[in-house]
Amino acid sequence: MKAAGGLYSQNLISANSDRDVVNLFYGFLSGPSNLQDQLIGPDGEVQEVTHSLQTAAHLVGGFEFDLTERININVEGYTKWFTQLTNSNRNKLFPDTYEFAEVPESQRKDFIVETGRAEGIDIVLKYEDKLNYFWLVYSLGNVDRWDGFRWYDPVFDRRHNINMLASRKLGKQAKTEFSARWNLGSGLPFTQTQGYYQPIGISDGIDENYVNGNPIDLGIVYAELNAGRLPVYHRLDLSLRRTFKIGESIELDANASITNVYSRANIFYINRVTGERVDQLPFLPSIGVDMKF
């Protein structure tokens, strides 16, 4: 039996936006100090914001049991309360200047305070002997965030996730290893598109001729934040590795692998304007050699 708990805080926030389709750079910023003074909770209770730290309380418990000498099962459940989180302000409409001082802070600050919760359970089954290894895990989770206006699911909230890994060593000296990995995950949240419109330019202010003016660009009407779910994701990868010893100090690892063996069309993103669907990696073989000395 095992259990753990803790109170956590940090003065860092991610420099990436959860609106990005893909991030090639992951950075962190010091927590902003010009946050809103108050946060209205989902029950209408007002929470005072007295610092810029992100804070949370975690509680984890579970058990581990050896079914046999080679088979082990591990079950863990967790709950997390995010008492203060910092995020980019999606509701910003006005600049944070003196002339808009009467506008609510939730509509003019670059960053806002959120709260949230996360619950889940992980079940891990493992088999291991000298030549064989098998690992199977099922995860059930749920993450909710409150931004002062609504509950929403963050982009990483995957309800169901299954990972399976199997490997076997071959040969008298077990220098060759064959492995297979399969992953299945339920769809991640995304914000759907409700419709389109043509916005009218207002560069001339109140003198703009909106009756005869020409539309600019293309406007998008979004649905509720992250109310939709992408299709289910699954993929099978295979790999074969062989170790060669050259002399006393040189070791070569030759490997061949296939990513997405059955070429599953897992969605990457859909272009909101053209409707074009872009998928992730298809069937992709590769070979490589590593040398250690």
Secondary structure, DSSP 8 states (H G I E B T S, - for coil): -EEEEEEEEESEEESS-TT-S--S---EEE--S---SEEE-TTS-EEE---S-EEEEEEEEEEEEESSSSEEEEEEEEEEEEEEEEEE-TT--S-SSGGGTTS-GGGT-SEEEEEEEEEEEEEEEEEE-SSEEEEEEEEEEEEEEE-SS-EE--TT--SEEEEEEEEEEESTT--EEEEEEEEEE---EE--EEEEE--B--TTGGG--TTT--B-S-EEEE-STT-EE---EEEEEEEEEEEEEETTTEEEEEEEEEESTT----EEEE-TTT--EEE---SEEEEEEEEE-
